[in-house]
Amino acid sequence: MVKTTQKLNNTNVKEFLDKYDTFLFDCDGVIWSGSNAIPQVPETINWLKNTLNKQCLFLTNNATKSRDSYLKKFSDIGILISKDEFFSSSYLAGVYLKNVLQLPSDKKVFVIGMEGIKEELNGLNIDNYSLEDYHPVDEDDLSKLGPNLDVGALVIGMDRGINYAKYAHGYQLLTQKPLVHFIACNDDPTDTVNGKFFPGTGSIISPLINSTKRVPTVVGKPNISALESINALYQLDLCRTCMTDTDIQFGLSGNLGTLLVFSGLTNEEQFSSQSDIIPEYVAESVAQLYNLN
């Protein structure tokens, strides 16, 4: 174990809690695993918010669902939060298009992804479309997927219905002149579902990167633009903000406090063998914050 990392215990947990006013939590592997809450985490989050008056914000690179869908998931496991306390990479993609790129209102967005992206773009009044029901069978069908000068951006996220038509149209858009913006919700190479690994958004993006030689702007963590979007709304004191995750690169990139938990992708054995990962603190799960008091 890296010497500069402290393992949370009953002698240092109070010092840890006193250091921070705001806690940023990843969701997958931290708050829940699949559809199930990680044991005692809901009670711990509610205790942090209601008893210790800590500000708790949540973010996920998962762009398959809208924030409304996630709010229901939080409610179902016993955590009540507002939409403004939750940041998905699909929402961050819309914020980036609207507030950073200031995409003209007459420009459309082509979406390679699932309903979460489209719902968030609709909520921000960004015109968008996808090719869910188009399945070309020959060269004549493919020729209909040419460039479209009405399109100003391509946003890509996890797409479990990915097909050649989407790649073909995406290629045409990304190589047309003037170039459209290329935005990725995240570039995670793998995804986990109920403890099993599957190809992630980064794997879905690869064919477009390889064919167009273009690299997308990534708006999800660990990209620092995600923290900038959150900070624009909450004006966080970054010195008193802690990122809790199963991969704390985002916290390190943003110069935040960091708590690595072993309830998700990284277990203690893996952590001990990776000298480049140096969080301030580690714990078995978020529940230890409550249980050690």
ABEGO torsion letter per residue (X at the ends): XBAABBBBBAAAAAAAAAABABBBBBABGAABBEABBBBGAAAAAAAAAAAAGBBBBBBBABAABBAAAAAAAAAAAGBBBBAAABBBAAAAAAAAAAAAAGBBAABBBBBBEBAAAAAAAAAAGBBBBBBAABBBABAAAAAAABBBAABABBBBBBBAABBAAAAAAAAAAAABOBBBBBBBABABABBBBGGBBBBBAAAAAAAAAAAAGBBBBBABOABAAAAAAAAAAAGBBAAABBBBBABAAAAAAAGBBBBBBAABABBAAAAAABAABBBABBBABAAAAAAAX
